Amino acid sequence: MVDNQNTTSVEERSSRQELRELVRSQLQMFLEQGNFQGAKTLLVPVQPADAAEAIEGLPQTLHAIAFRLLPKDKSTEIYEHLDSKVQQTLIEEFKNQELRDLIDQMSPDDRVRLLDELPVNLVRRLLKELSSSERQATSLLLGYEPNTAGRIMTPEYVSLKEHFTINRAFERIRSLANITETIYALYVTDTARHLTGILSLRDLVTAEPEQTIGEIMTEDVVFVHTSTDQEEVARTIQRYDFLAVPVVDSEQRLVGIVTVDDIIDVLERETTEDIYALGAVQADRENYFQMSLFRISKRRVSWLLILLLTNILTGGIINANEAILERVVSLAMFIPLLIGTGGNVGTQSSTVVIRGLSTDKIRDMISWQIIRREALVGIVLGLMMGALVVVGAYLVQRDWAVAVTVGLSLWGITTLAATSGAALPMLFKSRGFDPALMSAPFIATCVDVLGVLIYFYVARLLIRV
C-alpha cells in the first residue's frame, strides 16, 4: 500500500513538472511569435507559483512582457513567488504607475521582505510610490530589528471586543475579510488594544447568536513579542500547531500576527543558512546558483583559507616527527586512517548537536551533560574501532607495538573528536554566536591537527627507536 502511494506521489510530481515545463515552453513560443493574446490566455488558469516559475524560466528580455500580460487580480501574488533577482529586474523596468499598482496590493510583511532584498536606490523609489498609510505601515515594520517577529509580522488581522455579540463579530469579519491575512484566528483586545483573548472561526460558527465574544474566547493566549527571534516564532507555531501567532509590543498591545506561510519561508531560509554554514560556505539571501563565479569564490574562499592554514600545522607536526617516521616507516600509512576517522566522528557529533540546538530538542539538557554524553559515545566508538584496527594493523605489519599504537591513538582521537564536536557548538551558542559556524570542515581540520599530535605522542611512548 505504501509503495503504491509513493509511486502515485512520484507520478503526480512528475506530471506537475511536465505541465510546468510545457507552460514555460508554450509561453516562450507565444511571446517570441508576438501572440500576446495566446500567452495571456495560457497564464490565466495556471497556479500563481507555477506561473512565476514559468516566467523565471524565460529569457530576461521577456520577463517584463510576460508579467504585463498577467490579470491584475493575480499579478501581485505571482510577483511574490518570483525570485528576488527577477523581482528586481521587473521593478527597474516598471513605470511609476505600474509600480504603484503592484506594491499597493502587496501585504505589508511581503512588501518589507521585498525591500529587504533590494538595493537602496530601488527601496527609495518604492517608498515614494506608496500612499501615506501604506508608507507608515511599511516604515513601522522596517523599524524592527531584522529576523524578529516584528519584522516578519503583518498588521492586517481581525480584532474583536469582548462585548461583541456573535452577529456583530460576523459583520466585522465580513467587512475586513478582503484586507486581512487570515480570518481563521481571531483576536480579542480591550480599548487600549491589549491582547485579552483568542478564538477560532470554528468557535464563532458553533456559538449561539446571543452569546458574546467574552463568553466563548480563550483567555490563555500564546503570543510572541516584536523582539522575539524569528526562529523562536517558528518553534512556537510548530509546538502549538498554529495557523498564526499574535505579536505584542512591550506594553502587551496587539500589533500584528505571523502566519504559518511566512514561517515556512523563514524555516527554509534558516535551514539553508545552517546547511551552508555546516559546509563552511558563507550564506546570504541571494540565490547561490544565480551568482557570478567571482562572488561564489569570494563567499567560499575565507573559510578555505582558514582551513588551509590549519592544515599547514598538520604538515608541520608530521615534518617535526620525521625522525620517528624514518625509523618506523609503517607509521605513515595509518595517518590518513586516523585523521579521517577522527574527522568523521567530530562531524557526526557536531551535526547532531547543532541540529539539536537549532530545533530546541536539547534545550532542557545542561551543556556538560550533552558534552559528557558525546564523550562517552566517542569512548565506546573508539574502543570498538580501536580493537578492530589493532588486529588489522598487526595482520598488515606483524608488529604489535605499531598495532597497539594505532589502536590507542584511534581511541584517543575518537574520544577527542566526539567531545570537541559537541563542545565547540555549545561554546559558540553560550557566547551568542550561531553554533553552525562550528562547521564540519572546521572541526574535522582541528581534529586532524590534534589527532596527529596524539598519534606521535603515543608512538614515542610505545615504540622504542
C-alpha positions as CSV (number, residue, x, y, z in Angstrom):
1,M,0.0,0.0,0.0
2,V,2.8,2.4,1.0
3,D,4.7,1.5,-2.2
4,N,1.6,2.3,-4.3
5,Q,1.2,5.7,-2.5
6,N,4.8,6.5,-3.1
7,T,4.6,5.6,-6.7
8,T,1.5,7.7,-7.2
9,S,3.2,10.7,-5.4
10,V,6.2,10.4,-7.7
11,E,4.0,10.2,-10.8
12,E,2.0,13.3,-9.6
13,R,5.2,15.3,-9.1
14,S,6.5,14.2,-12.5
15,S,3.3,15.2,-14.2
16,R,3.2,18.6,-12.4
17,Q,6.8,19.2,-13.5
18,E,6.0,18.2,-17.1
19,L,3.0,20.6,-17.0
20,R,5.1,23.5,-15.7
21,E,7.7,22.9,-18.4
22,L,5.0,22.8,-21.0
23,V,3.6,26.1,-19.8
24,R,7.0,27.7,-19.9
25,S,7.9,26.5,-23.4
26,Q,4.4,27.4,-24.8
27,L,4.7,30.8,-23.1
28,Q,8.1,31.5,-24.6
29,M,6.8,30.4,-28.1
30,F,3.8,32.7,-27.9
31,L,5.9,35.7,-26.8
32,E,8.6,35.2,-29.4
33,Q,5.8,35.0,-32.1
34,G,4.1,38.1,-30.7
35,N,1.0,36.2,-29.9
36,F,0.3,38.1,-26.7
37,Q,-3.4,37.1,-26.5
38,G,-2.4,33.4,-26.6
39,A,0.2,34.0,-23.9
40,K,-2.4,35.8,-21.7
41,T,-4.9,33.0,-22.2
42,L,-2.3,30.5,-21.3
43,L,-1.4,32.1,-18.0
44,V,-5.0,32.7,-16.7
45,P,-5.7,29.2,-15.4
46,V,-2.2,28.5,-14.1
47,Q,-1.5,28.4,-10.4
48,P,0.4,31.6,-9.2
49,A,3.5,29.6,-8.1
50,D,3.6,27.7,-11.4
51,A,3.1,30.9,-13.4
52,A,6.0,32.5,-11.5
53,E,8.3,29.6,-12.3
54,A,7.3,29.8,-16.0
55,I,8.2,33.5,-16.1
56,E,11.5,32.9,-14.3
57,G,12.4,30.3,-17.0
58,L,12.0,32.8,-19.8
59,P,14.9,34.8,-21.2
60,Q,15.4,38.0,-19.2
61,T,14.2,40.2,-22.1
62,L,10.8,38.5,-21.9
63,H,10.2,38.8,-18.2
64,A,8.5,42.2,-18.2
65,I,6.5,41.4,-21.3
66,A,5.1,38.2,-19.7
67,F,4.4,39.9,-16.4
68,R,2.4,42.8,-18.0
69,L,0.1,40.2,-19.6
70,L,-1.0,38.8,-16.2
71,P,-4.5,39.5,-14.9
72,K,-4.3,42.4,-12.3
73,D,-6.0,40.2,-9.6
74,K,-3.2,37.7,-9.9
75,S,-0.2,39.8,-10.7
76,T,0.7,40.7,-7.1
77,E,0.5,37.1,-5.9
78,I,2.6,35.9,-8.8
79,Y,5.2,38.6,-8.2
80,E,5.6,37.5,-4.6
81,H,6.5,34.0,-5.8
82,L,9.2,35.3,-8.2
83,D,12.9,35.0,-7.4
84,S,14.3,38.2,-5.9
85,K,16.6,38.7,-8.9
86,V,13.6,38.7,-11.3
87,Q,11.7,40.9,-8.9
88,Q,14.5,43.5,-9.0
89,T,14.7,43.3,-12.8
90,L,11.0,43.9,-13.2
91,I,11.0,46.9,-10.8
92,E,13.7,48.5,-12.8
93,E,11.6,48.3,-15.9
94,F,8.3,49.2,-14.4
95,K,6.8,52.7,-14.9
96,N,5.7,54.6,-11.8
97,Q,2.0,53.7,-12.2
98,E,2.8,50.0,-12.7
99,L,4.9,50.1,-9.6
100,R,2.3,51.9,-7.6
101,D,-0.4,49.4,-8.6
102,L,1.8,46.4,-7.7
103,I,3.1,47.5,-4.3
104,D,-0.2,48.9,-3.1
105,Q,-1.7,45.4,-3.4
106,M,1.1,43.7,-1.5
107,S,0.6,42.9,2.2
108,P,2.9,44.9,4.5
109,D,5.0,41.9,5.5
110,D,5.5,40.8,1.9
111,R,6.4,44.4,1.0
112,V,9.0,44.6,3.7
113,R,10.5,41.3,2.7
114,L,10.9,42.6,-0.8
115,L,12.5,45.9,0.4
116,D,15.0,43.9,2.5
117,E,16.3,42.2,-0.7
118,L,16.5,45.2,-3.0
119,P,19.3,47.8,-3.4
120,V,18.9,51.1,-1.5
121,N,18.1,53.2,-4.7
122,L,15.1,50.9,-5.5
123,V,13.9,50.9,-1.9
124,R,13.7,54.7,-2.0
125,R,11.8,54.6,-5.3
126,L,9.3,52.1,-3.9
127,L,8.7,54.1,-0.7
128,K,8.0,57.2,-2.8
129,E,5.2,55.3,-4.7
130,L,3.4,54.2,-1.5
131,S,0.4,56.0,-0.2
132,S,0.9,57.7,3.2
133,S,-0.9,55.0,5.1
134,E,1.0,52.2,3.3
135,R,4.3,54.0,3.8
136,Q,3.5,54.4,7.5
137,A,2.7,50.6,7.9
138,T,5.8,49.7,5.9
139,S,8.1,52.0,7.9
140,L,6.7,50.6,11.2
141,L,7.8,47.1,10.2
142,L,11.1,48.3,8.9
143,G,11.7,49.9,12.3
144,Y,12.0,46.5,14.0
145,E,15.2,44.5,14.0
146,P,15.8,42.1,11.1
147,N,15.0,38.5,11.8
148,T,12.5,39.3,14.5
149,A,8.7,38.8,14.8
150,G,8.2,42.5,14.4
151,R,9.9,42.4,11.0
152,I,8.0,39.5,9.5
153,M,4.6,40.1,11.0
154,T,1.6,41.6,9.2
155,P,-0.6,44.3,10.8
156,E,-3.6,43.0,8.9
157,Y,-5.7,40.9,11.3
158,V,-9.2,40.7,12.7
159,S,-9.6,42.0,16.3
160,L,-12.8,41.8,18.3
161,K,-14.1,43.1,21.6
162,E,-15.4,41.0,24.5
163,H,-18.8,42.7,24.5
164,F,-19.4,41.9,20.8
165,T,-22.3,39.6,20.0
166,I,-21.7,36.7,17.6
167,N,-23.7,38.5,14.9
168,R,-21.7,41.7,15.3
169,A,-18.5,39.7,15.2
170,F,-19.6,38.2,11.9
171,E,-20.3,41.7,10.5
172,R,-16.9,42.9,11.4
173,I,-15.2,39.8,9.9
174,R,-17.1,40.3,6.6
175,S,-16.0,43.9,6.5
176,L,-12.3,43.1,7.0
177,A,-12.1,39.7,5.2
178,N,-10.7,41.1,2.0
179,I,-7.9,43.1,3.6
180,T,-6.7,40.7,6.3
181,E,-4.1,38.0,6.1
182,T,-6.4,35.4,7.7
183,I,-9.8,35.1,9.4
184,Y,-9.3,31.6,10.9
185,A,-7.7,33.0,14.0
186,L,-9.5,35.9,15.7
187,Y,-8.0,38.1,18.5
188,V,-9.8,39.9,21.3
189,T,-8.5,43.2,22.6
190,D,-9.6,45.8,25.1
191,T,-10.0,49.6,24.4
192,A,-6.2,50.0,24.7
193,R,-5.5,47.2,22.2
194,H,-4.2,44.9,24.9
195,L,-4.5,41.3,23.9
196,T,-7.1,39.6,26.2
197,G,-8.2,36.5,24.4
198,I,-8.3,34.4,21.3
199,L,-10.9,32.3,19.4
200,S,-11.1,30.4,16.1
201,L,-13.6,30.8,13.3
202,R,-15.0,27.4,14.3
203,D,-15.7,28.7,17.8
204,L,-17.6,31.6,16.3
205,V,-19.6,29.4,13.9
206,T,-20.6,26.9,16.6
207,A,-21.6,29.6,19.2
208,E,-25.2,30.7,19.8
209,P,-26.1,34.0,18.2
210,E,-27.0,35.7,21.6
211,Q,-23.6,34.8,23.1
212,T,-20.8,37.4,23.4
213,I,-17.2,37.0,22.4
214,G,-16.1,37.2,26.1
215,E,-18.2,34.0,26.8
216,I,-16.5,31.8,24.2
217,M,-13.0,33.2,23.9
218,T,-9.9,31.5,25.4
219,E,-8.0,33.8,27.8
220,D,-4.9,31.7,27.9
221,V,-3.2,33.2,24.9
222,V,0.1,32.1,23.5
223,F,1.9,35.1,21.9
224,V,5.3,36.4,21.0
225,H,6.9,39.8,21.3
226,T,8.0,42.1,18.5
227,S,11.7,41.4,19.5
228,T,11.3,37.6,19.5
229,D,13.7,35.9,17.1
230,Q,12.0,34.5,14.0
231,E,13.3,31.0,14.8
232,E,11.6,31.1,18.2
233,V,8.4,32.2,16.5
234,A,8.7,29.2,14.1
235,R,9.2,26.9,17.1
236,T,6.1,28.4,18.8
237,I,3.9,27.9,15.7
238,Q,5.2,24.3,15.3
239,R,4.8,23.5,19.0
240,Y,1.1,24.6,19.2
241,D,0.1,23.8,15.6
242,F,-1.0,27.4,15.0
243,L,-2.0,28.9,11.7
244,A,-0.9,32.2,13.1
245,V,0.6,33.6,16.3
246,P,-0.2,37.1,17.7
247,V,2.6,39.6,18.2
248,V,2.5,42.1,21.0
249,D,4.7,45.1,21.8
250,S,6.4,45.9,25.1
251,E,3.1,47.1,26.6
252,Q,1.3,43.9,25.6
253,R,-0.7,45.6,22.9
254,L,-1.5,43.6,19.8
255,V,0.4,45.0,16.8
256,G,0.3,42.1,14.3
257,I,0.3,38.4,13.6
258,V,2.8,36.0,12.0
259,T,1.2,33.4,9.7
260,V,2.4,29.9,9.1
261,D,3.1,30.6,5.4
262,D,5.6,33.3,6.4
263,I,7.2,30.9,8.9
264,I,7.7,28.2,6.2
265,D,9.7,30.8,4.2
266,V,11.7,31.6,7.4
267,L,12.4,28.0,8.1
268,E,13.6,27.5,4.5
269,R,16.0,30.4,4.7
270,E,17.3,29.5,8.2
271,T,17.8,25.8,7.2
272,T,19.6,26.9,4.1
273,E,21.9,29.2,6.1
274,D,22.6,26.4,8.6
275,I,23.5,23.9,5.9
276,Y,25.7,26.4,4.1
277,A,27.4,27.2,7.5
278,L,27.9,23.5,8.2
279,G,29.7,23.2,4.8
280,A,31.9,26.3,5.6
281,V,30.1,28.4,3.0
282,Q,29.0,31.9,3.7
283,A,25.3,32.4,3.3
284,D,23.1,35.3,2.3
285,R,19.7,35.9,0.8
286,E,20.8,35.8,-2.8
287,N,20.2,32.6,-4.8
288,Y,23.6,30.8,-4.8
289,F,23.0,29.2,-8.2
290,Q,22.4,32.6,-9.9
291,M,25.5,34.3,-8.6
292,S,28.7,35.0,-10.6
293,L,31.7,32.8,-10.4
294,F,33.7,35.6,-8.7
295,R,31.0,36.1,-6.0
296,I,30.8,32.3,-5.4
297,S,34.6,32.1,-5.0
298,K,34.6,35.2,-2.7
299,R,32.0,33.6,-0.4
300,R,33.8,30.3,-0.1
301,V,37.5,31.4,0.0
302,S,37.6,32.8,3.5
303,W,36.8,29.6,5.3
304,L,39.0,27.6,2.9
305,L,42.0,29.9,3.7
306,I,41.5,29.3,7.4
307,L,41.3,25.6,6.9
308,L,44.3,25.7,4.6
309,L,46.4,27.5,7.3
310,T,45.2,24.9,9.9
311,N,46.2,22.0,7.7
312,I,49.7,23.6,7.3
313,L,50.0,22.9,11.1
314,T,49.3,19.2,10.5
315,G,52.1,19.2,7.9
316,G,54.4,20.9,10.3
317,I,53.7,18.4,13.0
318,I,54.4,15.5,10.6
319,N,57.6,17.2,9.5
320,A,58.7,17.7,13.1
321,N,58.4,13.9,13.7
322,E,60.3,13.0,10.6
323,A,62.9,11.1,12.6
324,I,60.5,8.6,14.1
325,L,58.8,8.2,10.7
326,E,62.2,7.4,9.1
327,R,62.8,4.7,11.6
328,V,59.3,3.2,11.6
329,V,58.0,4.0,8.1
330,S,54.9,1.9,8.7
331,L,53.5,4.6,11.0
332,A,52.9,6.9,8.0
333,M,50.5,4.5,6.3
334,F,48.0,4.9,9.2
335,I,47.9,8.7,9.4
336,P,45.1,9.0,6.8
337,L,43.0,6.4,8.6
338,L,43.4,8.1,12.0
339,I,42.6,11.7,10.9
340,G,39.9,10.6,8.5
341,T,38.1,8.6,11.2
342,G,38.5,11.5,13.7
343,G,37.1,14.0,11.3
344,N,34.1,11.8,10.6
345,V,33.3,11.3,14.3
346,G,33.7,15.0,15.0
347,T,31.4,15.8,12.1
348,Q,28.8,13.4,13.4
349,S,28.8,14.9,16.9
350,S,28.8,18.5,15.7
351,T,25.9,17.8,13.3
352,V,23.6,16.2,15.9
353,V,24.4,18.9,18.5
354,I,23.9,21.8,16.0
355,R,20.7,20.3,14.8
356,G,19.5,19.8,18.3
357,L,20.3,23.4,19.2
358,S,18.5,24.6,16.1
359,T,15.3,22.6,16.7
360,D,15.3,23.2,20.5
361,K,15.5,19.4,21.1
362,I,18.2,19.7,23.7
363,R,17.1,22.9,25.4
364,D,16.2,21.1,28.7
365,M,19.7,19.4,28.9
366,I,22.6,21.1,30.6
367,S,25.7,21.7,28.4
368,W,28.0,19.5,30.3
369,Q,25.5,16.6,30.1
370,I,25.5,16.9,26.3
371,I,29.3,17.1,26.1
372,R,29.6,14.1,28.5
373,R,27.2,12.1,26.6
374,E,29.0,12.6,23.3
375,A,32.4,12.0,25.0
376,L,31.1,8.6,26.2
377,V,29.9,7.8,22.7
378,G,33.4,8.7,21.5
379,I,34.9,6.4,24.1
380,V,32.7,3.5,23.1
381,L,33.3,4.1,19.4
382,G,37.0,4.3,20.0
383,L,37.1,1.0,21.9
384,M,35.1,-0.8,19.1
385,M,37.1,0.6,16.2
386,G,40.4,0.6,18.1
387,A,40.1,-3.1,18.8
388,L,39.5,-3.8,15.1
389,V,42.3,-1.6,14.0
390,V,44.8,-3.3,16.3
391,V,44.0,-6.6,14.8
392,G,44.1,-5.2,11.2
393,A,47.3,-3.3,11.8
394,Y,49.1,-6.4,13.2
395,L,48.0,-8.5,10.3
396,V,49.4,-5.9,7.9
397,Q,52.7,-5.1,9.7
398,R,53.3,-8.0,12.0
399,D,54.4,-5.6,14.7
400,W,52.4,-5.4,18.0
401,A,54.0,-2.1,19.0
402,V,52.8,-0.4,15.9
403,A,49.4,-2.1,16.0
404,V,48.8,-1.0,19.7
405,T,50.0,2.5,18.9
406,V,47.5,2.8,16.1
407,G,44.7,1.3,18.2
408,L,45.3,3.5,21.2
409,S,45.7,6.6,19.1
410,L,42.4,5.9,17.3
411,W,40.7,5.5,20.7
412,G,42.1,8.9,21.9
413,I,41.3,10.7,18.6
414,T,37.8,9.4,18.5
415,T,37.1,10.5,22.1
416,L,38.6,13.9,21.4
417,A,36.7,14.3,18.2
418,A,33.3,13.4,19.7
419,T,33.9,15.7,22.7
420,S,35.1,18.7,20.7
421,G,32.3,18.1,18.1
422,A,29.8,18.6,20.9
423,A,31.7,21.2,23.0
424,L,32.6,23.8,20.3
425,P,29.0,24.4,19.0
426,M,27.8,24.6,22.7
427,L,30.6,27.1,23.4
428,F,29.6,29.3,20.4
429,K,25.9,29.1,21.5
430,S,26.7,30.2,25.0
431,R,28.6,33.2,23.6
432,G,25.7,34.3,21.4
433,F,27.1,33.1,18.1
434,D,25.5,30.8,15.6
435,P,26.6,27.2,16.6
436,A,26.5,26.3,12.9
437,L,29.7,28.4,12.5
438,M,31.5,25.4,14.1
439,S,31.2,23.8,10.7
440,A,32.1,20.2,9.9
441,P,35.2,21.1,7.9
442,F,36.5,23.3,10.7
443,I,36.0,20.7,13.4
444,A,37.5,18.0,11.1
445,T,40.6,20.1,10.5
446,C,41.1,20.8,14.2
447,V,40.8,17.1,14.9
448,D,43.4,16.4,12.2
449,V,45.9,18.6,14.0
450,L,45.3,17.3,17.5
451,G,45.0,13.7,16.1
452,V,48.4,13.8,14.6
453,L,49.8,15.1,17.9
454,I,48.2,12.3,19.8
455,Y,49.5,9.7,17.3
456,F,53.1,10.7,17.5
457,Y,53.0,11.2,21.3
458,V,51.7,7.6,21.7
459,A,54.2,6.3,19.2
460,R,57.1,7.9,21.2
461,L,55.8,6.2,24.4
462,L,55.3,2.7,23.0
463,I,57.8,2.3,20.2
464,R,61.5,2.3,21.2
465,V,63.6,3.6,18.3
